[in-house]
Amino acid sequence: MVECFKEGLYWRGLAHDMSKFLPSELFPYADHFICNIKECNCETGYYKSVDSGDKKFDFAWILHQKRNKHHWQWWVLPDDGGGLRAMEMEEPYLIEMVCDWVGAGKAQGKVSPKDDKYFETRNWYANHKNKMKLNEKTRAKIEEKIKWIS
């Protein structure tokens, strides 16, 4: 929320991840994390494997991604030919996603230097960018926002 507010996205900051309070997400998330708290991969900060082995949680995760446009997965369209097509993310959701990454880093105690807000976000992005199916324009905007140098 704080990072969205800094970007002037007040409503996005307030509404961010509200779907997690819906019973279809809240209960599976609670069950999964209470039962599997030791399985969090704190080294990468990425807690969700491709298949957690928890069907209720995996379904809640799909619901969460498809209910929240700030997740890049919301913008991925399965192609009838068997492939995937990444659509261009709309600006406010792209900014909210980057704010989410910055906030997650801070929540994990990874604080960037004061003169470089995106330092830790770039480190996270370097480790995860190849896992994300992104539209070329979306990727370029993300990389511009976090001051990515390839």
Summary of the structure (lengths in Angstrom):
residues: 150
radius of gyration: 15.7
end to end distance: 29.0
largest distance: 47.3
contacts: 373
relative contact order: 0.13
helix: 59%
strand: 5%
